[in-house]
Amino acid sequence: MATDGRLLGRGRRRVGRVQARRERAVSDLEIPLGGSRLKPIRKTRPRRRFDLSLPSHLGAEIRLPALPAVRIGPRLLSFSLLGAVGTALVMLLRAPVMQVGQAEVLDAKIMPAELVRSIAAVDRESIFLVDPPGIVAALEAHPEIASARVRVHWPNQVQITLQERQPVAEWEDDGRTWWISSEGIGYLKHGEWPGVIRIASKKPFLQIQADPLVPVVSGELLRSAAVLAAQINGLGTLVYHPDHGLGYVDERGWTAYFGTSGDMVMKIRLYEAVAGSLLAQGITASLVSVEDPAVPYLIQ
């Protein structure tokens, strides 16, 4: 009885120890209140498994390493399409059929067409890289061009149409000759232009600025010069003096000055009357001024 009791006691104690170990294992798995949660189990890609069976008489089996399974998902398809589109764009940019041969320049009478093309810089450029607003801005920054229009025709043609500032006066200013538009904007002379009024000044007068689109002379002075040129027969070149304004060298032996503004037609009539009176009296002069019609004067 004693031996059986001892065995029975040992068995109960063993069962208790096993049950305690199970309870501890369960308690370890439980998440305490306020404690940190278990990290989520990271999903892994399913791997392919290959079992290689050997001949039966060997009685053995070899397991090879598993290989990752390849799946064609939406991301891989997107990257493939993106790569195809990028390749196609590069091929289009480099395709000879999409490159501009030579820009067509229309209505360029003052600026040479070669100069216009060099400013536009589109020759042998891809048609996709042509920037019409940028070309217009670059061209209109030059004083010779009042406005420009750029048209792109597929697959590789660019057409540039200009509206130029035509000169109304040719001004020789201290040895340099400028063309002046009706707005008073000046630029260096390009060749010859018919019908311009020729003006010369011995001292620098034109207000040349860093900005080429700033007028170099007033429009009123240009209008006065136009009236004088129309009223004086056989006029060659007007002269400009900073103190006396516009004038010309009269063939009768003196220089006549008319100022820079006012009624030029009335001043010319007054001058002709003064000149006739001088000739009638046999008076010689070196300068006759009607700048102020109320006070004409002469210098002998």
C-alpha positions as CSV (number, residue, x, y, z in Angstrom):
1,M,0.0,0.0,0.0
2,A,2.8,2.4,0.8
3,T,4.5,1.7,-2.5
4,D,1.3,2.2,-4.5
5,G,0.6,5.4,-2.6
6,R,4.0,6.7,-3.4
7,L,3.6,5.8,-7.1
8,L,0.2,7.4,-7.1
9,G,1.6,10.5,-5.5
10,R,4.4,10.8,-8.1
11,G,2.0,10.4,-10.9
12,R,-0.3,13.2,-9.6
13,R,2.7,15.5,-9.2
14,R,3.8,14.8,-12.7
15,V,0.4,15.5,-14.1
16,G,0.3,18.8,-12.1
17,R,3.7,19.8,-13.5
18,V,2.6,19.2,-17.1
19,Q,-0.6,21.1,-16.6
20,A,1.3,24.0,-15.1
21,R,3.6,24.1,-18.1
22,R,0.6,24.3,-20.4
23,E,-0.9,27.1,-18.4
24,R,2.3,29.1,-18.5
25,A,2.6,28.5,-22.3
26,V,-1.0,29.8,-22.8
27,S,-0.4,32.8,-20.5
28,D,2.8,33.7,-22.5
29,L,0.7,33.8,-25.7
30,E,-1.9,36.1,-24.2
31,I,-1.5,39.9,-24.8
32,P,-1.7,41.8,-21.5
33,L,-3.9,44.8,-21.2
34,G,-2.0,48.0,-22.1
35,G,0.9,46.0,-23.5
36,S,2.3,46.0,-27.0
37,R,0.6,44.0,-29.7
38,L,2.4,41.2,-31.5
39,K,4.0,42.1,-34.8
40,P,1.9,41.1,-37.8
41,I,3.2,38.1,-39.6
42,R,4.9,39.1,-42.7
43,K,3.5,37.6,-45.8
44,T,6.0,35.8,-48.0
45,R,5.7,34.8,-51.5
46,P,4.8,31.2,-52.1
47,R,7.8,29.2,-53.2
48,R,7.8,26.4,-55.6
49,R,8.8,23.1,-54.3
50,F,10.5,20.4,-56.3
51,D,10.7,16.9,-55.0
52,L,13.1,14.7,-56.9
53,S,12.4,11.0,-56.6
54,L,15.3,8.6,-56.9
55,P,15.1,5.0,-58.0
56,S,13.2,2.8,-55.6
57,H,16.2,0.5,-55.0
58,L,18.0,3.5,-53.4
59,G,15.3,4.1,-51.0
60,A,16.0,7.9,-50.7
61,E,14.5,11.2,-51.7
62,I,16.3,14.6,-52.3
63,R,14.5,17.9,-51.7
64,L,15.8,20.8,-53.9
65,P,15.8,24.4,-52.8
66,A,12.6,26.2,-53.4
67,L,12.4,28.9,-56.1
68,P,10.2,32.1,-55.8
69,A,7.1,32.1,-57.9
70,V,7.0,34.9,-60.5
71,R,3.7,36.7,-60.9
72,I,2.9,39.3,-63.6
73,G,1.1,42.0,-61.6
74,P,-0.2,45.5,-62.5
75,R,3.0,47.2,-61.5
76,L,5.1,45.2,-63.8
77,L,2.7,45.9,-66.6
78,S,2.8,49.6,-65.9
79,F,6.6,49.7,-65.9
80,S,6.6,47.8,-69.2
81,L,4.2,50.3,-70.8
82,L,6.1,53.3,-69.4
83,G,9.3,51.9,-70.9
84,A,7.7,51.3,-74.3
85,V,6.3,54.9,-74.4
86,G,9.6,56.4,-73.4
87,T,11.4,54.5,-76.1
88,A,8.8,55.6,-78.7
89,L,9.2,59.2,-77.6
90,V,13.0,59.1,-77.9
91,M,12.7,57.5,-81.4
92,L,10.2,60.3,-82.5
93,L,12.5,63.1,-81.2
94,R,15.5,61.7,-83.1
95,A,13.5,60.7,-86.3
96,P,14.8,62.7,-89.3
97,V,11.3,63.1,-90.6
98,M,10.4,65.1,-87.5
99,Q,13.4,67.5,-87.7
100,V,12.9,71.0,-89.1
101,G,15.0,71.5,-92.2
102,Q,15.0,75.3,-92.6
103,A,12.4,77.8,-91.2
104,E,10.5,79.8,-93.8
105,V,10.7,83.5,-93.3
106,L,8.1,85.8,-94.8
107,D,7.9,89.6,-95.1
108,A,11.5,90.2,-94.0
109,K,12.6,93.3,-95.9
110,I,14.9,94.9,-93.4
111,M,16.3,92.0,-91.4
112,P,18.1,89.3,-93.5
113,A,16.3,85.9,-93.4
114,E,19.5,84.3,-92.2
115,L,19.6,86.6,-89.2
116,V,15.9,85.8,-88.4
117,R,16.7,82.0,-88.6
118,S,19.7,82.4,-86.3
119,I,17.5,84.2,-83.7
120,A,14.7,81.6,-84.0
121,A,17.3,78.7,-83.8
122,V,14.9,76.0,-85.0
123,D,16.8,74.7,-88.0
124,R,17.6,70.9,-87.6
125,E,15.7,70.9,-84.4
126,S,13.0,68.4,-83.5
127,I,9.5,69.7,-84.2
128,F,8.5,68.7,-80.7
129,L,11.0,71.1,-79.2
130,V,9.9,74.2,-81.2
131,D,8.6,76.9,-78.8
132,P,6.5,79.4,-80.8
133,P,6.0,81.9,-77.9
134,G,9.7,81.8,-77.1
135,I,10.6,82.5,-80.7
136,V,8.2,85.4,-80.9
137,A,9.6,86.9,-77.7
138,A,13.2,86.6,-79.0
139,L,12.3,88.2,-82.3
140,E,10.3,91.1,-80.9
141,A,13.2,92.0,-78.6
142,H,14.9,93.4,-81.7
143,P,14.0,97.0,-82.6
144,E,13.6,96.2,-86.3
145,I,10.6,93.8,-85.6
146,A,7.3,95.3,-84.5
147,S,5.6,91.9,-84.2
148,A,6.2,88.3,-85.3
149,R,4.0,85.2,-85.8
150,V,5.3,81.6,-85.7
151,R,3.3,78.7,-87.2
152,V,4.2,75.0,-86.9
153,H,3.2,72.7,-89.7
154,W,3.6,68.9,-89.2
155,P,5.7,67.0,-89.6
156,N,8.7,69.4,-89.9
157,Q,7.9,72.9,-91.1
158,V,8.1,76.2,-89.3
159,Q,6.9,79.5,-90.8
160,I,7.9,82.9,-89.4
161,T,6.0,86.0,-90.5
162,L,7.4,89.4,-89.6
163,Q,5.9,92.9,-89.3
164,E,8.9,95.2,-89.4
165,R,9.3,98.8,-88.2
166,Q,9.9,100.7,-91.4
167,P,12.2,103.7,-91.1
168,V,10.9,107.2,-91.8
169,A,14.2,108.9,-91.1
170,E,17.9,108.2,-91.6
171,W,19.9,110.0,-89.0
172,E,23.6,110.4,-89.1
173,D,24.5,110.9,-85.4
174,D,28.2,111.8,-84.8
175,G,29.4,109.5,-87.6
176,R,26.9,106.6,-87.0
177,T,23.9,106.2,-89.2
178,W,20.6,105.1,-87.7
179,W,17.2,104.3,-89.1
180,I,14.4,105.8,-87.0
181,S,10.8,104.5,-87.1
182,S,7.7,106.6,-86.8
183,E,7.6,105.8,-83.0
184,G,11.1,107.1,-82.6
185,I,12.7,103.7,-82.1
186,G,16.1,103.5,-83.7
187,Y,18.3,100.8,-85.0
188,L,21.5,100.7,-87.2
189,K,21.0,101.2,-90.9
190,H,20.5,98.1,-93.1
191,G,21.3,98.8,-96.7
192,E,19.1,101.4,-98.4
193,W,15.5,102.4,-97.9
194,P,13.5,104.6,-100.3
195,G,11.8,107.8,-99.2
196,V,13.5,108.3,-95.8
197,I,14.2,111.8,-94.5
198,R,17.9,112.4,-94.1
199,I,19.1,114.2,-91.0
200,A,22.6,114.9,-89.7
201,S,23.9,116.2,-86.4
202,K,27.6,116.9,-85.8
203,K,27.2,116.2,-82.0
204,P,25.6,113.1,-80.5
205,F,21.9,113.7,-80.1
206,L,20.0,110.4,-80.3
207,Q,19.2,109.0,-76.8
208,I,20.5,105.5,-77.2
209,Q,19.5,103.3,-74.3
210,A,20.4,99.8,-73.1
211,D,16.8,98.8,-74.0
212,P,16.6,99.0,-77.8
213,L,12.9,99.4,-77.7
214,V,13.1,102.8,-75.9
215,P,12.5,105.7,-78.4
216,V,15.7,107.6,-79.2
217,V,13.9,110.7,-80.4
218,S,10.5,112.3,-80.0
219,G,7.7,111.6,-82.5
220,E,7.0,115.4,-82.6
221,L,10.5,116.1,-83.9
222,L,10.1,113.5,-86.6
223,R,6.8,114.9,-87.7
224,S,8.3,118.4,-87.9
225,A,11.1,117.0,-90.0
226,A,8.6,115.3,-92.4
227,V,6.7,118.6,-92.9
228,L,10.0,120.4,-93.7
229,A,11.1,117.8,-96.1
230,A,7.7,118.0,-97.9
231,Q,7.7,121.8,-98.1
232,I,11.3,122.5,-99.1
233,N,12.0,121.9,-102.8
234,G,15.3,120.1,-103.6
235,L,16.0,119.4,-100.0
236,G,19.0,117.1,-99.5
237,T,19.7,116.6,-95.8
238,L,18.3,118.4,-92.8
239,V,20.7,119.4,-90.1
240,Y,20.0,119.4,-86.4
241,H,21.6,121.8,-83.9
242,P,21.0,121.3,-80.2
243,D,20.3,125.0,-79.7
244,H,18.3,125.8,-82.9
245,G,16.6,122.5,-83.8
246,L,16.0,121.4,-87.4
247,G,17.3,123.4,-90.3
248,Y,19.0,123.2,-93.7
249,V,21.7,124.9,-95.7
250,D,20.1,127.3,-98.1
251,E,21.7,127.6,-101.5
252,R,21.6,131.4,-101.0
253,G,24.5,131.1,-98.6
254,W,23.2,130.7,-95.0
255,T,21.7,128.1,-92.7
256,A,18.0,128.4,-91.8
257,Y,16.6,127.0,-88.6
258,F,13.0,126.2,-87.7
259,G,13.1,124.7,-84.2
260,T,11.7,121.3,-83.3
261,S,8.0,121.9,-83.0
262,G,5.1,124.2,-83.9
263,D,3.5,125.1,-87.2
264,M,6.2,124.3,-89.7
265,V,4.2,125.3,-92.7
266,M,3.7,128.8,-91.3
267,K,7.4,129.0,-90.3
268,I,8.5,128.2,-93.8
269,R,6.2,130.9,-95.3
270,L,7.7,133.4,-92.8
271,Y,11.2,132.3,-93.6
272,E,10.6,132.8,-97.4
273,A,9.4,136.3,-96.7
274,V,12.5,137.1,-94.5
275,A,14.8,135.6,-97.1
276,G,13.3,137.7,-99.9
277,S,13.6,140.8,-97.8
278,L,17.3,140.1,-97.2
279,L,18.0,139.6,-100.8
280,A,16.1,142.8,-101.7
281,Q,18.2,144.8,-99.3
282,G,21.5,143.1,-100.3
283,I,22.0,141.8,-96.7
284,T,24.2,138.7,-96.3
285,A,23.8,136.4,-93.3
286,S,25.3,133.2,-92.0
287,L,22.2,132.1,-90.0
288,V,18.5,132.9,-90.3
289,S,16.2,131.7,-87.5
290,V,12.5,131.5,-87.4
291,E,12.4,129.1,-84.4
292,D,10.1,131.6,-82.7
293,P,7.8,133.1,-85.4
294,A,7.2,136.1,-83.2
295,V,10.9,136.9,-83.0
296,P,12.8,135.9,-86.2
297,Y,16.5,137.0,-86.3
298,L,19.6,136.6,-88.4
299,I,23.3,136.4,-87.7
300,Q,25.7,138.0,-90.3
